[in-house]
C-alpha cells in the first residue's frame, strides 16, 4: 500500500482548534473572566480558554500555592497544561480519522469493523501523541490572588503542523499496527482513500 502523503497546511484547516481572533496581549484583557480559585477577582481571558490567534493550539494549566516555591509550581502547572494540550490534540486527530472511517468503511466488511477500526485508531493515536507531541512552550503565566499559578502553554502554526504530520504518518504508515491489523481487509484501503480525499479538500 502506498504511503499516505499529508499536506500539513490542509490538515490544519480540518481541525477546529484554531483560536479566537485575539493576540496574546488582547487575550489578557478580553471579555470578563475571573480566577477559578478567586471568583470575585477578574482574570486574563486566556485563563478562561480564550486562546490568542498567534497560537495554533493552546491549553491552560494550574498549580496551587506551595511551600516548595515558584519553580516547582511552574513545573506542575506546565505539566498540567501540556497534558491538556495533548488531550485536545489527540481529539483533533481522532476526529479526522473518525470522519474518514465513517465515510469510507464498506458495508461489505465484517459487522462492527467500523467501530473496531476507530477503536484501533484511538488507541494508536493516544500512544503516538504521548510519545511525539513536541515544541509546545510556555507562553504566559499569572499568579492568582490566592497564590496559585496559572500558565498558558501552546504551539505556533509550524509546530502544530509538524506534530500533525508526525502523528498521522505514524498511525497510517505501512508498518503501523492499524495497517497490519487490517492489511487484508478492504477497510484499510477505504480509510486510506478517505484520508486522501480529506487531504485534498
C-alpha positions in Angstrom: 0.0 0.0 0.0 1.5 3.3 -0.9 2.4 5.7 1.9 -0.1 8.4 2.5 1.2 11.8 1.8 0.0 14.5 4.2 -0.3 18.2 3.5 0.1 19.8 6.9 -1.5 23.1 5.8 -4.5 21.2 4.6 -4.6 19.1 7.7 -4.7 22.2 9.9 -7.7 23.5 8.1 -9.7 20.4 9.0 -9.4 21.0 12.7 -11.4 23.3 14.9 -8.7 24.1 17.4 -7.6 27.3 15.8 -8.2 30.0 18.4 -10.3 33.1 18.5 -9.1 36.2 16.7 -7.1 37.8 19.5 -3.4 38.4 20.2 -1.7 37.4 23.5 -1.9 41.0 24.7 -5.6 41.2 23.8 -6.3 37.9 25.4 -5.0 39.4 28.7 -8.0 41.8 28.6 -10.7 40.1 26.6 -14.2 39.9 28.0 -14.9 39.2 31.6 -13.1 36.4 33.2 -12.4 35.5 36.8 -9.9 33.3 38.5 -11.3 29.8 39.2 -9.7 29.9 42.7 -10.8 33.5 43.4 -14.2 34.1 41.7 -14.5 37.7 42.8 -11.3 38.8 41.0 -11.1 39.5 37.3 -8.5 37.4 35.4 -6.8 37.5 32.0 -9.1 35.9 29.3 -6.7 33.1 28.4 -7.4 31.6 31.9 -11.0 31.2 30.7 -9.7 29.4 27.5 -9.8 32.4 25.2 -6.8 31.4 23.1 -4.6 34.0 21.3 -4.7 34.0 17.5 -1.0 33.7 17.2 -1.2 30.2 18.7 -2.4 27.2 16.6 -3.2 25.3 19.8 -3.0 26.1 23.5 -4.1 24.9 26.9 -4.0 26.3 30.4 -2.5 24.7 33.5 -2.7 25.3 37.2 -0.6 24.7 40.3 -1.9 25.6 43.8 0.3 27.7 46.1 3.1 25.5 47.5 5.8 26.0 50.1 8.1 24.3 47.6 8.2 27.6 45.7 7.5 29.1 42.3 9.9 26.9 40.4 8.1 23.7 41.5 4.7 25.3 41.0 5.7 26.3 37.4 6.7 22.7 36.6 3.4 21.4 37.9 1.4 24.0 36.1 3.2 23.5 32.8 2.9 19.7 33.0 -0.8 20.2 33.7 -1.2 22.4 30.6 0.8 20.0 28.4 -1.4 17.1 29.4 -4.5 19.1 28.5 -2.9 20.2 25.2 -2.0 16.6 24.3 -5.6 15.6 25.0 -7.0 18.3 22.8 -4.5 17.5 20.0 -5.4 13.8 20.3 -9.1 14.6 19.9 -8.4 16.6 16.8 -6.5 13.7 15.1 -9.2 11.2 16.2 -11.9 13.4 14.7 -10.1 13.4 11.4 -9.8 9.6 11.4 -13.4 9.3 12.5 -14.5 11.3 9.5 -12.5 9.1 7.2 -13.8 5.9 8.8 -17.4 6.8 8.9 -17.4 8.0 5.3 -15.5 5.1 3.9 -15.7 1.7 5.6 -17.6 -0.6 3.2 -20.8 -2.3 4.2 -19.2 -5.5 2.8 -16.7 -5.5 5.7 -17.5 -7.7 8.8 -20.1 -6.3 11.2 -18.5 -4.0 13.7 -15.5 -3.3 11.5 -16.1 0.4 11.7 -16.1 0.5 15.5 -13.1 -1.8 15.6 -11.0 0.4 13.2 -12.0 3.5 15.2 -11.0 1.9 18.5 -7.7 0.8 17.0 -7.0 4.3 15.7 -7.9 5.9 19.0 -5.5 3.6 20.9 -2.7 4.2 18.4 -3.2 8.0 18.4 -3.1 8.1 22.2 0.2 6.2 22.2 1.7 8.2 19.3 0.7 11.6 20.8 2.1 10.8 24.2 5.4 10.0 22.6 5.7 12.6 19.8 4.0 15.8 20.8 6.9 18.3 20.7 7.7 22.0 20.6 5.0 23.3 22.9 6.2 26.2 25.0 5.2 28.3 28.0 3.5 31.5 26.6 2.5 33.4 29.7 1.9 32.9 33.4 -0.2 34.6 36.0 -0.2 34.3 39.8 -3.7 34.3 41.2 -4.9 36.3 44.3 -4.7 33.1 46.4 -1.1 32.4 45.4 -1.8 29.7 42.8 -0.1 29.8 39.4 -1.9 29.7 36.0 0.1 29.1 32.8 -0.7 29.1 29.1 1.2 26.6 27.0 0.9 26.5 23.2 2.2 25.7 19.8 2.7 28.0 16.9 1.5 27.0 13.4 4.7 25.4 12.3 5.0 23.2 15.5 1.3 22.3 15.2 1.6 21.2 11.6 4.8 19.2 12.3 3.1 17.4 15.1 0.0 16.6 12.9 2.1 15.2 10.2 4.2 13.0 12.5 1.1 11.6 14.2 -0.9 10.9 11.1 2.1 9.4 9.3 2.9 7.1 12.1 -0.7 6.0 12.6 -1.2 5.4 8.8 2.3 4.2 7.9 2.6 0.8 6.2 4.3 -0.6 9.3 1.7 0.7 11.8 -0.4 -1.6 13.9 -3.5 -0.3 12.1 -2.5 -1.4 8.6 -1.0 -4.7 10.0 -4.4 -5.4 11.6 -6.4 -4.6 8.6 -3.9 -5.3 5.8 -6.0 -8.0 4.2 -9.3 -6.2 4.6 -10.9 -3.6 2.3 -11.4 -1.4 5.3 -7.7 -0.3 5.3 -7.9 0.7 1.6 -11.2 2.5 2.2 -9.7 4.5 5.0 -6.6 5.4 3.0 -8.8 6.6 0.1 -11.0 8.7 2.5 -8.0 10.3 4.1 -6.6 11.1 0.7 -9.9 12.7 -0.1 -10.0 14.8 3.1 -6.4 15.9 2.5 -7.2 17.2 -1.0 -10.2 19.4 0.1 
